Amino acid sequence: MVRIALFATLAFVMTVLAITPNNAGAKNVGNGAGAQFITGGCVADADCSSACCANASNVGVCSAEAAAFQNGKAGCNFVDPNSAATIAAAKAQVAKQGF
Protein backbone atom coordinates (compact mmCIF):
# COMPACT_ATOMS: atom_id res chain seq x y z
CA MET A 1 0.00 0.00 0.00
CA VAL A 2 2.85 2.37 0.82
CA ARG A 3 4.47 1.64 -2.55
CA ILE A 4 1.27 2.52 -4.39
CA ALA A 5 0.93 5.80 -2.50
CA LEU A 6 4.58 6.65 -3.14
CA PHE A 7 4.25 5.85 -6.84
CA ALA A 8 1.06 7.91 -7.15
CA THR A 9 2.72 10.86 -5.43
CA LEU A 10 5.79 10.60 -7.65
CA ALA A 11 3.64 10.41 -10.79
CA PHE A 12 1.74 13.52 -9.72
CA VAL A 13 4.94 15.44 -9.02
CA MET A 14 6.36 14.52 -12.44
CA THR A 15 3.27 15.84 -14.24
CA VAL A 16 3.41 19.08 -12.26
CA LEU A 17 7.08 19.57 -13.13
CA ALA A 18 6.61 18.95 -16.86
CA ILE A 19 7.56 22.00 -18.91
CA THR A 20 4.90 23.14 -21.35
CA PRO A 21 4.98 26.18 -23.64
CA ASN A 22 2.92 29.24 -22.76
CA ASN A 23 0.01 29.46 -25.25
CA ALA A 24 -0.08 33.27 -25.15
CA GLY A 25 2.67 33.43 -27.78
CA ALA A 26 1.15 30.89 -30.17
CA LYS A 27 1.28 33.41 -33.04
CA ASN A 28 5.09 33.36 -32.86
CA VAL A 29 5.51 29.58 -33.19
CA GLY A 30 7.22 28.60 -36.42
CA ASN A 31 7.48 32.05 -37.99
CA GLY A 32 11.27 32.33 -37.52
CA ALA A 33 11.01 36.05 -36.69
CA GLY A 34 12.73 35.79 -33.31
CA ALA A 35 9.72 37.37 -31.59
CA GLN A 36 8.82 34.56 -29.19
CA PHE A 37 9.26 35.31 -25.50
CA ILE A 38 10.86 33.01 -22.94
CA THR A 39 8.47 30.15 -21.99
CA GLY A 40 6.70 30.43 -25.35
CA GLY A 41 6.59 27.56 -27.82
CA CYS A 42 9.06 27.17 -30.67
CA VAL A 43 10.08 24.79 -33.42
CA ALA A 44 13.65 26.13 -33.78
CA ASP A 45 16.02 28.71 -32.30
CA ALA A 46 14.95 31.28 -34.94
CA ASP A 47 11.51 31.58 -33.29
CA CYS A 48 12.93 32.79 -29.97
CA SER A 49 14.04 36.30 -29.03
CA SER A 50 16.64 34.56 -26.86
CA ALA A 51 17.80 32.46 -29.86
CA CYS A 52 17.37 29.34 -27.70
CA CYS A 53 14.65 26.79 -28.41
CA ALA A 54 15.18 24.26 -25.63
CA ASN A 55 14.11 20.63 -25.85
CA ALA A 56 11.62 19.91 -23.07
CA SER A 57 10.72 16.26 -23.72
CA ASN A 58 10.41 16.74 -27.50
CA VAL A 59 8.53 20.02 -27.12
CA GLY A 60 10.26 23.29 -27.96
CA VAL A 61 10.22 26.02 -25.31
CA CYS A 62 12.05 29.33 -25.70
CA SER A 63 14.52 29.63 -22.89
CA ALA A 64 17.33 31.81 -21.70
CA GLU A 65 20.60 30.10 -22.55
CA ALA A 66 21.53 30.05 -18.86
CA ALA A 67 18.33 28.13 -18.08
CA ALA A 68 18.43 25.75 -21.06
CA PHE A 69 19.24 22.74 -18.86
CA GLN A 70 16.95 23.53 -15.93
CA ASN A 71 13.70 21.73 -15.05
CA GLY A 72 14.33 18.80 -17.35
CA LYS A 73 15.16 20.80 -20.48
CA ALA A 74 17.91 19.33 -22.68
CA GLY A 75 19.54 22.49 -24.00
CA CYS A 76 19.20 24.90 -26.91
CA ASN A 77 19.20 24.13 -30.64
CA PHE A 78 16.05 22.00 -30.55
CA VAL A 79 14.52 21.44 -33.98
CA ASP A 80 10.99 20.06 -33.71
CA PRO A 81 10.70 16.85 -35.77
CA ASN A 82 6.91 17.39 -35.81
CA SER A 83 7.09 21.08 -36.70
CA ALA A 84 4.17 20.97 -39.15
CA ALA A 85 1.84 19.57 -36.47
CA THR A 86 3.19 21.98 -33.85
CA ILE A 87 2.64 24.98 -36.14
CA ALA A 88 -0.87 23.77 -37.03
CA ALA A 89 -1.72 23.42 -33.32
CA ALA A 90 -0.35 26.92 -32.67
CA LYS A 91 -2.47 28.37 -35.49
CA ALA A 92 -5.53 26.65 -34.02
CA GLN A 93 -4.68 28.18 -30.63
CA VAL A 94 -4.41 31.64 -32.23
CA ALA A 95 -7.83 31.19 -33.87
CA LYS A 96 -9.29 30.09 -30.52
CA GLN A 97 -7.74 33.07 -28.71
CA GLY A 98 -8.69 35.55 -31.39
CA PHE A 99 -5.28 37.26 -31.39
N, C-alpha and C positions, 0 to 999 in steps of 0.2 A: 504494500500500500504506500509506503514511504517512497519507493522508487517511482511509482506512478505520479505521485504529487510532485516529486522533484523534476521528473521529465516534463510534466505539464507546465510547471513554472519556467523551466528553461526554454521550452518552446515558445511560451508567451514573451519572454524577454527577447528572444531572437527576432520575433516579428516586430516588436517595438523598436528595436535597434536597426532594422533594415532601412537603408537609405533609399528614399524615393524622390524624384524630381518635383519641384514646386510647379504646379500647373499654371500659375499666374503668368509665366513667361512662355506659354505654349506657342505663341506667334513667332518666337525666335528659334524654335527647334528646326534645324536643317536648312536654315537660310544662308549660313556661312558668313553673315555680316558682322560677327563678333559683338552682337548686342545683348547676348544672354547674360543675365546676372548670376552670381554665385548661388547655388542650390537649384537653378533652373535646369531643365532637360537639355540634352545635346546629342548629336550623332557624331561629332568630331570637334577637335580643338577650335576650328574656325568659327563655330557657333558662339563661343564663350568670350566675354570681354576680358577674362583672365587668361585666355588662350590655353586653358586646361580643361579638357573633357575627361573626367575621371571615371574609371570603370567601377561601378558599384553593383557587382553581381550581374554583369552583362546589361546594365542600364547606364546610360551616360548621364552624368551630373556635373555641371560646371562647378569647379572648385578652385580655391586659391592653391597655387603650387605647394605652398607650405602645408596645406591640409589634405593633399592628394592621397595620402596613405592613412588617414584617420577614419575611424568608424567603419572599417571594413572595405574602404575604397582601395583599389589596386593601382593607383597612380594615373598620371596624365596620359595623353596620346591615345585614348580610347577611340576606336572607330566602330560604330554600331554595325554588326553584321546584318541586322534586320532594320536598316535605316528607312527603307520604304514604308514598312509597317509603323515604325515609330513616328515618322513624319505624318502619315495618314491619321494616326491617333491624335497627334498634336493639332492637326487641322480640325478634326472633329471636336476637340476640346475648345478651340477658338470659336467655332460655330456655336457651341453650347454656351460659352461665356458671353458671346456677343461683342468681343473686343480682341 
